[in-house]
Amino acid sequence: MAIAPYPALSFTESFETQIDDLLLRICSELQLDETKYKLAEAHYQAVGKWMEARESPVAVLKPIIYPQGSMRLNTTVKPLVGDEYDLDFVCELICLPSFFRHPVDALDLIERRLRDNETYRRMLERTNRCIRLNYEHQFHMDILPACKDPNNGGTCIVVPDRKLEDWKPSNPKGYASWFDSRASQVLIGQLLEKAEPIPDQEAVAEKATLKLAVQLLKRWRDIRYKSICDLAPISIVLTTLSAQAYRGERSVARAIAKILAEISELARTSYPRIKVSNPSNADEDLSEKWDAKPEAYREFVKGISDLDAQWKALMQTRGIDRVTRVLEDLFGEEIAKQVVEKQTRDIEAARGRNELSIKKGSGIITGLASSSAIPIPRNTFYGDEK
């Protein structure tokens, strides 16, 4: 599926919607471009074929390989300069965990098969729960071995944890279904017998509000914690809290405002910390890292509180220069200036075609001709600067 360009600008008589337009433009810039998306898909399919090949020792366990995390949820964002995309996949084996003498044996099995490939051998890195393939200057692919969870059934799985030397509960498929239902999206794609497809990249104009809100919050996280990245909240925690707080708002700006207000209140009333469980598998504590690193939780609470205040200020800000400065602080200077400049050019083009008016007494731009609107004689946006 080709990634559609940003849709033609459509002005409405609402300051909130004009802010939404800028936010959608930022999301459009954060999307993986089609070339990288297809490249990731090709590498993923190649790894799947290598695992499933007849001579593979993994093949007897009939591996089912599928994306999880931001790749599955369509909430992936471009990393900051110098960072690489982190793409997560599950290699689910059709066996019970008791098949392995020790949980780490599942990691060893996947690693041995990848080391049999000359190309993968040079890229391979072993992490706590995954086998990582580092595609230099592109992305790294984390492959998580898993077995069926005999206690919870359904789509629940258990995954090996090398440090704990034990199995840990999870449910990426169930989580994706839950997130899609929160976003009011229909699940994408049809399951295959073996490697399941990565969902097609969605154009920004096609995305649910919740997915856009999550992308923006993840970008804020990357900016906010750039110098203290080890204290940054992980994506699954931000995503889960956002989805739980989402109430079906159509406006991205309003959805983020509600999400931040609810998370801030939750942080204020939770002791000793917010616990974020997988909604599709209560046994999995997605926020367990905060127990080992309480300073990260404190930074998260402070960060959300600060963002809540900044967002409220943004919604009260008037004047293009002031709006730009707030967006720069939240999402990065380069991307903020870029989208504001593009929006300004679109406004000027519409004005040049006599398609732009301003609502009497409001200072709000409208693309709709009406008796209550007058043609714009100059470039006015976001109200008059004081």
Beta strands, then each sheet from edge to edge (+ up, - down):
strand 1: 64-68
strand 2: 85-93
strand 3: 124-126
strand 4: 131-135
strand 5: 139-148
strand 6: 157-161
strand 7: 166-170
strand 8: 277-278
strand 9: 281-285
strand 10: 357-359
strand 11: 365-366
strand 12: 373-375
sheet 1: 1+ 2- 5- 4+ 3-
sheet 2: 1+ 2- 5- 6+ 7-
sheet 3: 8+ 9-
sheet 4: 11+ 10- 12+
end
